[in-house]
Structure formats: structure tokens, C-alpha cells
Amino acid sequence: MEKEIEKTMRKKIASKEVSIGMNSTVRAFKNKQLDFIVYAKNISEEMMSVLNKLDINKYVYDGDSESLSIACAKSFNICVLGVKK
């Protein structure tokens, strides 16, 4: 993942300007609230299929869903994260 993208992602996480999880990310996308999407490298094919249908910039996080959850300071695994505008 590009350093600038990761820096923006971490800043938005700190200010709680993200949607966590597939359903809330897709909902935020449909409401035109997202700047880009970040997903863990171990995302399922089914989830990737859903993401591929969304016309938005997507970035692979350099870790798995557990690593992404640590970056978000959450106690549960996170596969998909939508970064709001």
C-alpha cells in the first residue's frame, strides 16, 4: 500500500471517518460518502467479487484482516474498510 494512502487511512481511523465491514462500506459507497476502500490481503473471493463491482479506488492492505483490525484499534477482524471523504 502506498505510504500516502496508509497515512490518510490512519488519520481517518483516528477521527472515526471510516465505515468498517462489507455491509457498511457498500452502504457508504451507495450514499457517495467514500473516498476509497482498503481491504485485507486475505479477503474471500466472494467479498472481492462484491468489491470489484464498485467503481471506486481500492487498495490492498499489506496485512491480513487481523493486522487491519489492529491498525483500526478494534478487537475483531476487519476485512474491508471504507475511508470517507
C-alpha positions as CSV (number, residue, x, y, z in Angstrom):
1,M,0.0,0.0,0.0
2,E,1.3,3.5,-0.8
3,K,2.5,5.4,2.2
4,E,0.3,8.4,1.4
5,I,-2.8,6.2,1.3
6,E,-1.9,4.5,4.6
7,K,-1.3,7.9,6.2
8,T,-4.7,9.1,5.1
9,M,-6.3,5.8,6.2
10,R,-4.8,6.1,9.7
11,K,-5.8,9.7,10.0
12,K,-9.4,8.9,9.1
13,I,-9.4,6.0,11.5
14,A,-8.3,8.2,14.3
15,S,-11.1,10.7,13.6
16,K,-13.6,7.9,13.1
17,E,-14.3,8.8,9.5
18,V,-14.4,5.3,8.2
19,S,-17.0,2.6,7.6
20,I,-16.0,-0.9,8.9
21,G,-17.2,-4.1,7.3
22,M,-18.5,-5.0,3.9
23,N,-22.2,-4.0,4.5
24,S,-21.5,-0.6,5.9
25,T,-18.8,0.1,3.3
26,V,-21.1,-0.8,0.4
27,R,-23.9,1.3,2.0
28,A,-21.5,4.3,2.4
29,F,-20.4,3.8,-1.3
30,K,-24.0,3.9,-2.5
31,N,-24.5,7.1,-0.5
32,K,-21.4,8.6,-2.2
33,Q,-19.6,9.0,1.2
34,L,-16.4,7.2,0.4
35,D,-13.0,8.4,-0.9
36,F,-11.5,4.9,-1.3
37,I,-11.7,1.4,0.1
38,V,-9.0,-0.6,1.8
39,Y,-9.2,-4.4,2.1
40,A,-7.1,-7.1,3.8
41,K,-5.0,-9.3,1.6
42,N,-6.8,-12.4,2.8
43,I,-10.2,-11.3,1.7
44,S,-12.5,-14.0,0.4
45,E,-13.2,-14.4,-3.3
46,E,-16.9,-13.7,-2.7
47,M,-16.1,-10.4,-0.9
48,M,-13.6,-9.5,-3.6
49,S,-16.3,-10.1,-6.2
50,V,-18.6,-7.6,-4.5
51,L,-15.8,-5.0,-4.2
52,N,-14.9,-5.4,-7.9
53,K,-18.4,-4.2,-8.8
54,L,-17.8,-0.9,-7.0
55,D,-16.4,1.9,-9.2
56,I,-14.0,3.4,-6.6
57,N,-10.3,3.2,-5.9
58,K,-9.4,0.1,-3.9
59,Y,-6.2,-0.6,-2.1
60,V,-4.9,-3.9,-0.6
61,Y,-3.7,-3.5,3.0
62,D,-0.2,-5.0,3.5
63,G,-1.5,-7.4,6.1
64,D,-4.3,-9.8,6.8
65,S,-7.7,-9.0,8.4
66,E,-6.1,-9.3,11.9
67,S,-3.5,-6.8,11.1
68,L,-6.1,-4.4,9.6
69,S,-8.1,-4.7,12.8
70,I,-5.0,-3.8,14.9
71,A,-4.5,-0.7,12.7
72,C,-8.1,0.2,13.4
73,A,-7.7,-0.5,17.1
74,K,-10.5,-3.0,17.1
75,S,-10.8,-6.3,18.8
76,F,-12.4,-8.1,15.9
77,N,-11.0,-8.9,12.4
78,I,-11.7,-6.3,9.7
79,C,-11.6,-7.4,6.0
80,V,-13.0,-4.2,4.5
81,L,-12.7,-0.6,5.5
82,G,-14.2,2.4,3.7
83,V,-12.5,5.7,4.1
84,K,-14.9,8.6,4.0
85,K,-14.4,11.9,2.1
